[in-house]
Amino acid sequence: MGKVIKILFSVISTLILCMIILPLLMALLLAVPSIQNFAVQRLTDVANRKLGIEVSLDKISVKGYNMLTIDDLYLEDMKGDTMLYVPKLKANLNKAGIFKGDLMFGGVKLDSAKIYLNRPLGERPNVSQFIKYLKESLGEKEKKDKKGGVLLTDLELNNSHFKYFDERFEKVHDGINFRNMDFSDVAITIHQLAIAGDSVAMDLRELSFIDATGYGIDELSSDLFSFRKGSMYFRNLHVASTGSDLNLPQLDLLCNTWKSYRSFADSVRVEARVTNSHLEAQTLNCFVKSMKPGLDFVVDDLSMDVTGGVRDFTGNIYDATINEDILVSVDVAARNMTDKSRRRLDVTNLDLRTGLLSAEELYANLSDKGIKMSSKMRRRLVEMGRLHVTGQGRMRGESISVNAHMAGNIGQMELMGSLVDKGKNSPDSLGAKLVVRELQAGKITGAGVLGACQCDGRC
């Protein structure tokens, strides 16, 4: 029995030595300038020899027995240009180790980092060149034997600068250009980052930045953000930017490779759900280059979902309030939208409630074809009150057909019609039937002596 107690005492003593004395000794040694210089020199020599590129750091220290601090970490790309510079990097050693073949790290914090990526003309991006060279430097055997992943408890990046420039494309200064990014005041907070092969998953607590154009992201967070081979998955995504506030319980961008994003319309499938969101046109102008410039509208209480790509998709707008006065819900299904002769669009369950003046102002902003009206005419539209439109429509190639019912203070009417565009050199073919159940002529003309009228018409 006494022998067992001695063994237990020996084991406990060893654990105490490893847990307390060794970290204390390490901290004391790294506090000595000569030891610091030796450690720095050895680390940079090994890194430079192993990688064959310039890696440097100024100082290594351990504070509080568990906080590793590295000052002035510098990394060059394959052409000798700065790719990464971190004035101060801190890492918590308490949770560092190896568990079931995975490398585990505690909290890592980077302040005022500079991350500069680029893609030279006719070459791969500098970070891709670096990763390829790194794999070759590690050797094929080490690459095959490496089965574990990386687990990081917390990652925090503050007050940093990120740049990416693709020399294949011209610089654009109107809105955010993701081929020429220049982000300042970058802040990222990540919890439970896991990397396994080409799969990455994390709890993205915060991401914010300001682009050189002045636009940016005020707040982006996602309870679960993961990506693998080009596909990206967001759960409970929240985005606040340029006045908009979007809530997406689900956003998936599905494709086979990162190269698929070059032909987004044909190769990327979107599955998204939006709830109780606020969207302003300037956000679209900032992030979507294909949008018509000068749009000016606001959408509140937006709830919708969409599935598919730019060419083929289905979507449902359950609720949306445009410019505080236009309420709309609708279902949409589209096929071959990038082919003018084969496109198919079905609009069903349309429910639109709007003031006539609000509808005209929105139409004018979206199309640049507003009607020039006097102040008297504008007042007349306000007096006519609101209009409720229900119906459906469809597009088949160049043909458009509509079936709608309209009701409001001015009366009730039904419209059934079709339009065929035969090209620029031929007149449009239009066929329509209008049934006016009741029309309050007095309210439309302002002549109070006029009452209701009815009529049927064809053209």
RODO-2510 file (C-alpha; in nm, 4 decimals, decimal comma):
residues 459
     n   res          X          Y          Z
     1     m     0,0000     0,0000     0,0000
     2     g     0,2825     0,2356     0,0891
     3     k     0,4421     0,1643    -0,2481
     4     v     0,1218     0,2623    -0,4299
     5     i     0,1045     0,5866    -0,2331
     6     k     0,4641     0,6644    -0,3271
     7     i     0,3860     0,6075    -0,6948
     8     l     0,0774     0,8311    -0,6791
     9     f     0,2787     1,0990    -0,5011
    10     s     0,5443     1,0769    -0,7721
    11     v     0,2858     1,1107    -1,0497
    12     i     0,1178     1,4081    -0,8795
    13     s     0,4540     1,5762    -0,8253
    14     t     0,5405     1,5325    -1,1925
    15     l     0,2079     1,6844    -1,2982
    16     i     0,2614     1,9818    -1,0701
    17     l     0,6079     2,0245    -1,2197
    18     c     0,4676     2,0241    -1,5748
    19     m     0,1708     2,2482    -1,4996
    20     i     0,3331     2,5094    -1,2801
    21     i     0,7096     2,4975    -1,2678
    22     l     0,7829     2,4454    -1,6374
    23     p     0,5609     2,7334    -1,7611
    24     l     0,7065     2,9521    -1,4880
    25     l     1,0578     2,8563    -1,5938
    26     m     0,9721     2,9225    -1,9597
    27     a     0,8304     3,2650    -1,8747
    28     l     1,1384     3,3545    -1,6689
    29     l     1,3767     3,2405    -1,9418
    30     l     1,1928     3,4360    -2,2138
    31     a     1,2106     3,7454    -1,9944
    32     v     1,5897     3,7404    -2,0342
    33     p     1,6917     3,9492    -2,3408
    34     s     1,9656     3,7088    -2,4462
    35     i     1,7245     3,4141    -2,4346
    36     q     1,4694     3,6161    -2,6314
    37     n     1,7236     3,6969    -2,8997
    38     f     1,8314     3,3333    -2,9188
    39     a     1,4707     3,2108    -2,9500
    40     v     1,3882     3,4702    -3,2143
    41     q     1,7007     3,3914    -3,4135
    42     r     1,6407     3,0169    -3,4023
    43     l     1,2737     3,0460    -3,5033
    44     t     1,3387     3,2805    -3,7951
    45     d     1,6356     3,0724    -3,9153
    46     v     1,4276     2,7541    -3,9155
    47     a     1,1341     2,9273    -4,0885
    48     n     1,3505     3,0916    -4,3540
    49     r     1,5421     2,7709    -4,4204
    50     k     1,2317     2,5532    -4,4300
    51     l     1,0141     2,7904    -4,6346
    52     g     1,2785     2,9665    -4,8388
    53     i     1,1088     3,3045    -4,7968
    54     e     1,1579     3,5991    -4,5631
    55     v     1,0017     3,5495    -4,2180
    56     s     1,0997     3,7721    -3,9277
    57     l     0,9878     3,8703    -3,5799
    58     d     1,1307     4,1117    -3,3269
    59     k     1,0494     3,9711    -2,9857
    60     i     0,8947     3,6700    -2,8085
    61     s     0,7724     3,6790    -2,4489
    62     v     0,5418     3,4907    -2,2128
    63     k     0,3308     3,6939    -1,9723
    64     g     0,1320     3,5547    -1,6825
    65     y     0,2761     3,2077    -1,7529
    66     n     0,0245     3,1410    -2,0322
    67     m     0,0111     3,4401    -2,2698
    68     l     0,2594     3,4161    -2,5568
    69     t     0,3309     3,7515    -2,7245
    70     i     0,5101     3,7952    -3,0578
    71     d     0,6106     4,1447    -3,1697
    72     d     0,6553     4,2581    -3,5320
    73     l     0,5771     3,9337    -3,7165
    74     y     0,6561     3,9797    -4,0869
    75     l     0,5959     3,7473    -4,3832
    76     e     0,6817     3,8063    -4,7499
    77     d     0,5193     3,6555    -5,0586
    78     m     0,7160     3,4738    -5,3296
    79     k     0,8115     3,8044    -5,4971
    80     g     0,9463     3,9626    -5,1811
    81     d     0,6476     4,1918    -5,1214
    82     t     0,4744     4,2238    -4,7853
    83     m     0,1945     3,9686    -4,7453
    84     l     0,1475     3,9819    -4,3670
    85     y     0,2676     4,2151    -4,0943
    86     v     0,1436     4,1947    -3,7349
    87     p     0,2856     4,4456    -3,4836
    88     k     0,1567     4,2373    -3,1934
    89     l     0,0223     3,8812    -3,1824
    90     k    -0,0996     3,7223    -2,8592
    91     a    -0,1823     3,3540    -2,8071
    92     n    -0,3222     3,1812    -2,4993
    93     l    -0,1113     2,8726    -2,4212
    94     n    -0,3537     2,7276    -2,1650
    95     k    -0,5642     2,5441    -2,4232
    96     a    -0,2870     2,4677    -2,6701
    97     g    -0,2014     2,1055    -2,7439
    98     i    -0,2793     1,8031    -2,9606
    99     f    -0,6081     1,6134    -2,9263
   100     k    -0,6847     1,3094    -3,1445
   101     g    -0,4382     1,4280    -3,4054
   102     d    -0,5761     1,7830    -3,4216
   103     l    -0,3701     2,0878    -3,3310
   104     m    -0,5531     2,2911    -3,0671
   105     f    -0,4932     2,6552    -2,9788
   106     g    -0,6488     2,8897    -2,7274
   107     g    -0,7337     3,2511    -2,7985
   108     v    -0,5287     3,4309    -3,0648
   109     k    -0,5421     3,8096    -3,0956
   110     l    -0,3891     4,0283    -3,3673
   111     d    -0,3816     4,4079    -3,3466
   112     s    -0,3203     4,6517    -3,6338
   113     a    -0,2362     4,3735    -3,8776
   114     k    -0,1655     4,4396    -4,2452
   115     i    -0,2749     4,1676    -4,4884
   116     y    -0,1864     4,2377    -4,8514
   117     l    -0,2965     3,9910    -5,1203
   118     n    -0,2785     4,0344    -5,4966
   119     r    -0,3040     3,8489    -5,8244
   120     p    -0,0355     3,9548    -6,0737
   121     l    -0,1223     3,9561    -6,4432
   122     g    -0,0886     3,6054    -6,5863
   123     e    -0,0168     3,4455    -6,2462
   124     r    -0,1951     3,2877    -5,9514
   125     p    -0,2764     3,4972    -5,6409
   126     n     0,0272     3,5481    -5,4162
   127     v    -0,1361     3,3576    -5,1292
   128     s    -0,2011     3,0594    -5,3632
   129     q     0,1621     3,0680    -5,4739
   130     f     0,2677     3,0727    -5,1086
   131     i     0,0461     2,7769    -5,0113
   132     k     0,1653     2,5739    -5,3123
   133     y     0,5282     2,6457    -5,2258
   134     l     0,4631     2,5655    -4,8589
   135     k     0,3190     2,2245    -4,9486
   136     e     0,6173     2,1500    -5,1699
   137     s     0,8568     2,2615    -4,8948
   138     l     0,6932     2,0299    -4,6400
   139     g     0,7493     1,7365    -4,8726
   140     e     0,5111     1,4790    -5,0114
   141     k     0,5546     1,2346    -4,7211
   142     e     0,4658     1,4921    -4,4582
   143     k     0,1657     1,5945    -4,6646
   144     k     0,0350     1,2370    -4,6809
   145     d     0,0935     1,1722    -4,3125
   146     k    -0,0859     1,4868    -4,2022
   147     k    -0,4408     1,3748    -4,1219
   148     g    -0,5337     1,6068    -3,8366
   149     g    -0,6950     1,9448    -3,8463
   150     v    -0,6715     2,2697    -3,6540
   151     l    -0,9014     2,3845    -3,3727
   152     l    -0,8892     2,7437    -3,2514
   153     t    -1,0954     2,8485    -2,9510
   154     d    -1,1030     3,2208    -3,0291
   155     l    -0,9581     3,4472    -3,2968
   156     e    -0,9716     3,8251    -3,2736
   157     l    -0,8491     4,0765    -3,5308
   158     n    -0,8697     4,4490    -3,4519
   159     n    -0,7963     4,7790    -3,6288
   160     s    -0,6407     4,6033    -3,9272
   161     h    -0,5924     4,6727    -4,2977
   162     f    -0,6754     4,4274    -4,5777
   163     k    -0,5977     4,4757    -4,9470
   164     y    -0,6543     4,2570    -5,2511
   165     f    -0,5926     4,3648    -5,6086
   166     d    -0,6460     4,1582    -5,9237
   167     e    -0,4337     4,3076    -6,2029
   168     r    -0,6530     4,1428    -6,4680
   169     f    -0,9278     4,3989    -6,4077
   170     e    -0,9457     4,7770    -6,4002
   171     k    -0,9883     4,9574    -6,0703
   172     v    -1,3441     5,0715    -5,9997
   173     h    -1,4123     5,3412    -5,7415
   174     d    -1,7944     5,3399    -5,7333
   175     g    -1,9053     5,1072    -5,4532
   176     i    -1,7238     4,8024    -5,3211
   177     n    -1,5298     4,6156    -5,5874
   178     f    -1,4372     4,2660    -5,4701
   179     r    -1,1630     4,2483    -5,7350
   180     n    -0,9956     4,5545    -5,5861
   181     m    -1,0554     4,5536    -5,2120
   182     d    -0,9034     4,8095    -4,9770
   183     f    -1,0589     4,7623    -4,6334
   184     s    -0,9540     4,9600    -4,3260
   185     d    -1,0652     4,9352    -3,9616
   186     v    -1,1140     4,5622    -4,0133
   187     a    -1,2450     4,3847    -3,7039
   188     i    -1,3149     4,0097    -3,6841
   189     t    -1,4158     3,7985    -3,3861
   190     i    -1,4399     3,4208    -3,4355
   191     h    -1,5283     3,1503    -3,1825
   192     q    -1,4585     2,7779    -3,2262
   193     l    -1,2751     2,7861    -3,5599
   194     a    -1,2253     2,4347    -3,6997
   195     i    -1,0186     2,3490    -4,0084
   196     a    -1,0174     1,9940    -4,1480
   197     g    -0,8641     1,9559    -4,4920
   198     d    -1,0510     2,1897    -4,7275
   199     s    -1,3442     2,2326    -4,4860
   200     v    -1,3696     2,5301    -4,2497
   201     a    -1,6404     2,6015    -3,9898
   202     m    -1,6751     2,8744    -3,7279
   203     d    -1,9032     3,0818    -3,5105
   204     l    -1,8555     3,4246    -3,6687
   205     r    -1,9312     3,6695    -3,3882
   206     e    -1,8360     3,9901    -3,5713
   207     l    -1,6978     4,1210    -3,8978
   208     s    -1,6816     4,4908    -3,9890
   209     f    -1,4764     4,7115    -4,2208
   210     i    -1,4737     5,0351    -4,4184
   211     d    -1,3893     5,0258    -4,7888
   212     a    -1,1733     5,2935    -4,9527
   213     t    -1,4903     5,4228    -5,1242
   214     g    -1,6432     5,4988    -4,7836
   215     y    -1,8923     5,2113    -4,7942
   216     g    -1,8552     4,9027    -4,5801
   217     i    -2,0053     4,6531    -4,3378
   218     d    -2,1125     4,7899    -4,0005
   219     e    -2,1829     4,4463    -3,8568
   220     l    -2,1887     4,0923    -3,9950
   221     s    -2,2380     3,7847    -3,7789
   222     s    -2,3399     3,4217    -3,8255
   223     d    -2,3988     3,1527    -3,5632
   224     l    -2,2485     2,9017    -3,8048
   225     f    -2,0428     2,9894    -4,1114
   226     s    -1,8750     2,7097    -4,3049
   227     f    -1,7336     2,6551    -4,6508
   228     r    -1,5923     2,3694    -4,8542
   229     k    -1,4812     2,3492    -5,2197
   230     g    -1,6545     2,6734    -5,3118
   231     s    -1,9859     2,6196    -5,1323
   232     m    -2,0631     2,8513    -4,8394
   233     y    -2,3229     2,8049    -4,5670
   234     f    -2,4562     3,0669    -4,3234
   235     r    -2,6997     3,0105    -4,0377
   236     n    -2,8687     3,3022    -3,8587
   237     l    -2,6781     3,5556    -4,0642
   238     h    -2,7177     3,9213    -3,9677
   239     v    -2,5845     4,2020    -4,1885
   240     a    -2,5982     4,5750    -4,1160
   241     s    -2,4614     4,8006    -4,3907
   242     t    -2,5272     5,1443    -4,5463
   243     g    -2,8619     5,1811    -4,3697
   244     s    -2,9861     4,8250    -4,4326
   245     d    -3,0433     4,5656    -4,1624
   246     l    -3,0870     4,2101    -4,2948
   247     n    -3,1721     3,8887    -4,1098
   248     l    -3,1188     3,5605    -4,2930
   249     p    -3,1876     3,2396    -4,0972
   250     q    -3,0399     3,0570    -4,3963
   251     l    -2,8072     3,1543    -4,6807
   252     d    -2,6340     2,8864    -4,8875
   253     l    -2,4193     2,9498    -5,1951
   254     l    -2,3763     2,6102    -5,3599
   255     c    -2,1223     2,5240    -5,6296
   256     n    -1,8387     2,2788    -5,6983
   257     t    -1,5299     2,5039    -5,7009
   258     w    -1,4310     2,8613    -5,6209
   259     k    -1,3864     2,9169    -5,9955
   260     s    -1,7635     2,8743    -6,0342
   261     y    -1,8138     3,2280    -5,9043
   262     r    -1,6661     3,3593    -6,2292
   263     s    -1,9893     3,2457    -6,4021
   264     f    -2,2218     3,3094    -6,1086
   265     a    -2,5427     3,3073    -6,3161
   266     d    -2,4787     2,9613    -6,4583
   267     s    -2,2856     2,7855    -6,1820
   268     v    -2,3959     2,9064    -5,8366
   269     r    -2,7205     2,7995    -5,6706
   270     v    -2,8627     3,0174    -5,3938
   271     e    -3,0882     2,8992    -5,1127
   272     a    -3,1889     3,1891    -4,8880
   273     r    -3,4526     3,2874    -4,6357
   274     v    -3,4996     3,6481    -4,5231
   275     t    -3,7129     3,7593    -4,2272
   276     n    -3,8143     4,0980    -4,0811
   277     s    -3,5464     4,2899    -4,2694
   278     h    -3,4873     4,6502    -4,3749
   279     l    -3,3298     4,7062    -4,7184
   280     e    -3,2232     5,0353    -4,8768
   281     a    -3,1418     5,0826    -5,2439
   282     q    -2,8008     5,2312    -5,1688
   283     t    -2,6942     4,8937    -5,0271
   284     l    -2,7713     4,7293    -5,3610
   285     n    -2,5936     5,0107    -5,5470
   286     c    -2,2896     4,9556    -5,3260
   287     f    -2,2571     4,5775    -5,3524
   288     v    -2,4280     4,4798    -5,6808
   289     k    -2,2554     4,6345    -5,9820
   290     s    -2,5242     4,5229    -6,2283
   291     m    -2,7901     4,7308    -6,0509
   292     k    -2,9176     5,0431    -6,2212
   293     p    -2,7421     5,3464    -6,0664
   294     g    -2,9451     5,6090    -5,8886
   295     l    -3,2056     5,3763    -5,7385
   296     d    -3,3747     5,5281    -5,4349
   297     f    -3,6223     5,3156    -5,2405
   298     v    -3,6611     5,1562    -4,8974
   299     v    -3,8120     4,8162    -4,8158
   300     d    -3,9315     4,7423    -4,4612
   301     d    -4,0643     4,4249    -4,2952
   302     l    -3,9150     4,2173    -4,5758
   303     s    -3,9771     3,8416    -4,5447
   304     m    -3,9007     3,6180    -4,8421
   305     d    -3,7206     3,3109    -4,9657
   306     v    -3,5463     3,2248    -5,2904
   307     t    -3,4030     2,9044    -5,4369
   308     g    -3,1944     2,8705    -5,7524
   309     g    -2,9593     3,0816    -5,9585
   310     v    -2,9846     3,3933    -6,1713
   311     r    -3,1073     3,1876    -6,4683
   312     d    -3,3496     2,9476    -6,2952
   313     f    -3,5089     3,0296    -5,9606
   314     t    -3,8243     3,0292    -5,7514
   315     g    -3,9043     3,2940    -5,4941
   316     n    -4,1770     3,4008    -5,2550
   317     i    -4,2183     3,7471    -5,1065
   318     y    -4,4420     3,6974    -4,8057
   319     d    -4,4353     4,0572    -4,6820
   320     a    -4,2710     4,3788    -4,7983
   321     t    -4,3485     4,7459    -4,7438
   322     i    -4,1877     4,9751    -5,0041
   323     n    -4,1376     5,3441    -4,9261
   324     e    -4,3741     5,3121    -4,6281
   325     d    -4,6833     5,3010    -4,8530
   326     i    -4,6659     5,0081    -5,0986
   327     l    -4,7470     4,6642    -4,9540
   328     v    -4,6758     4,3614    -5,1696
   329     s    -4,6656     3,9814    -5,1593
   330     v    -4,6069     3,7573    -5,4618
   331     d    -4,4767     3,4189    -5,5816
   332     v    -4,2312     3,3997    -5,8724
   333     a    -4,0873     3,1103    -6,0768
   334     a    -3,8334     3,1633    -6,3560
   335     r    -3,6495     2,9485    -6,6098
   336     n    -3,3825     3,0324    -6,8700
   337     m    -3,3874     3,4016    -6,7793
   338     t    -3,0509     3,4635    -6,9460
   339     d    -3,1914     3,3466    -7,2843
   340     k    -3,4328     3,6083    -7,4210
   341     s    -3,6013     3,3690    -7,6661
   342     r    -3,6485     3,0777    -7,4209
   343     r    -3,7142     3,2578    -7,0910
   344     r    -4,0181     3,1636    -6,8837
   345     l    -4,1472     3,3716    -6,5938
   346     d    -4,4586     3,3033    -6,3876
   347     v    -4,5922     3,5572    -6,1387
   348     t    -4,8754     3,4266    -5,9202
   349     n    -5,0648     3,5236    -5,6060
   350     l    -4,9856     3,8913    -5,6539
   351     d    -5,1329     4,1097    -5,3806
   352     l    -5,0447     4,4789    -5,4115
   353     r    -5,1855     4,7632    -5,2015
   354     t    -5,0642     5,1120    -5,2801
   355     g    -5,1410     5,4783    -5,3098
   356     l    -5,1489     5,5868    -5,6752
   357     l    -4,8902     5,8614    -5,6279
   358     s    -4,6526     5,6248    -5,4440
   359     a    -4,6807     5,3713    -5,7261
   360     e    -4,6054     5,6347    -5,9895
   361     e    -4,3018     5,7650    -5,7979
   362     l    -4,1594     5,4130    -5,7564
   363     y    -4,2159     5,3354    -6,1243
   364     a    -4,0420     5,6606    -6,2232
   365     n    -3,7389     5,5761    -6,0077
   366     l    -3,7081     5,2194    -6,1356
   367     s    -3,7616     5,2957    -6,5046
   368     d    -3,6712     5,6639    -6,5600
   369     k    -4,0081     5,6937    -6,7414
   370     g    -4,2112     5,8889    -6,4913
   371     i    -4,5005     6,1057    -6,6011
   372     k    -4,4484     6,4809    -6,5788
   373     m    -4,7234     6,6018    -6,3496
   374     s    -4,8347     6,9355    -6,2162
   375     s    -4,8851     6,9853    -5,8453
   376     k    -5,2610     6,9781    -5,9111
   377     m    -5,2334     6,6364    -6,0741
   378     r    -5,0251     6,5051    -5,7871
   379     r    -5,2909     6,6216    -5,5390
   380     r    -5,5547     6,4485    -5,7507
   381     l    -5,3665     6,1178    -5,7265
   382     v    -5,3531     6,1535    -5,3503
   383     e    -5,7275     6,2223    -5,3356
   384     m    -5,8017     5,9129    -5,5430
   385     g    -5,6830     5,7081    -5,2451
   386     r    -5,5413     5,3579    -5,2463
   387     l    -5,5555     5,0800    -5,5020
   388     h    -5,5659     4,7051    -5,4350
   389     v    -5,4345     4,4855    -5,7180
   390     t    -5,4510     4,1057    -5,7272
   391     g    -5,3690     3,8759    -6,0147
   392     q    -5,1074     3,6867    -6,2068
   393     g    -4,8889     3,7166    -6,5126
   394     r    -4,6458     3,5217    -6,7219
   395     m    -4,3703     3,5659    -6,9775
   396     r    -4,2859     3,3188    -7,2551
   397     g    -3,9926     3,4387    -7,4611
   398     e    -4,1095     3,7714    -7,6082
   399     s    -4,4729     3,7288    -7,5027
   400     i    -4,6221     3,8738    -7,1833
   401     s    -4,9740     3,8084    -7,0556
   402     v    -5,1517     3,9595    -6,7557
   403     n    -5,4746     3,8886    -6,5688
   404     a    -5,5437     4,1375    -6,2908
   405     h    -5,8245     4,2705    -6,0758
   406     m    -5,8064     4,6244    -5,9398
   407     a    -6,0230     4,7806    -5,6739
   408     g    -6,0118     5,1018    -5,4730
   409     n    -6,1742     5,4328    -5,3997
   410     i    -6,2018     5,5037    -5,7717
   411     g    -6,3916     5,1805    -5,8433
   412     q    -6,3277     4,8292    -5,9715
   413     m    -6,1933     4,6964    -6,3002
   414     e    -6,0430     4,3846    -6,4549
   415     l    -5,7598     4,3694    -6,7081
   416     m    -5,6752     4,0729    -6,9283
   417     g    -5,4134     4,1276    -7,1939
   418     s    -5,1020     4,0151    -7,3788
   419     l    -4,8063     4,1861    -7,5390
   420     v    -4,5679     4,0383    -7,7975
   421     d    -4,2437     4,2205    -7,8758
   422     k    -4,1531     4,1473    -8,2397
   423     g    -3,8308     4,3431    -8,2380
   424     k    -3,7137     4,6982    -8,2999
   425     n    -3,8187     4,7038    -8,6663
   426     s    -4,1734     4,5764    -8,6042
   427     p    -4,4579     4,7278    -8,4030
   428     d    -4,5499     4,5521    -8,0810
   429     s    -4,8537     4,3267    -8,0958
   430     l    -5,0940     4,4145    -7,8142
   431     g    -5,4216     4,2487    -7,7287
   432     a    -5,6176     4,3458    -7,4192
   433     k    -5,9628     4,3380    -7,2680
   434     l    -6,0647     4,5847    -6,9991
   435     v    -6,3827     4,5380    -6,8010
   436     v    -6,4789     4,8339    -6,5809
   437     r    -6,7232     4,7117    -6,3169
   438     e    -6,7547     5,0519    -6,1576
   439     l    -6,5506     5,3647    -6,2099
   440     q    -6,5988     5,6801    -6,0035
   441     a    -6,5492     5,9370    -6,2769
   442     g    -6,5998     6,2270    -6,0370
   443     k    -6,3093     6,1240    -5,8180
   444     i    -6,0810     6,0832    -6,1178
   445     t    -6,1674     6,4105    -6,2929
   446     g    -6,2399     6,6183    -5,9843
   447     a    -6,5859     6,6987    -6,1192
   448     g    -6,8187     6,6194    -5,8314
   449     v    -7,1291     6,6071    -6,0536
   450     l    -7,0019     6,2921    -6,2263
   451     g    -7,0937     5,9595    -6,0756
   452     a    -7,0132     5,5944    -6,1444
   453     c    -6,9817     5,4441    -6,4905
   454     q    -6,9369     5,0972    -6,6429
   455     c    -6,7861     4,9825    -6,9723
   456     d    -6,6220     4,6953    -7,1590
   457     g    -6,3329     4,7571    -7,3929
   458     r    -6,0978     4,5673    -7,6235
   459     c    -5,7900     4,6674    -7,8170
***
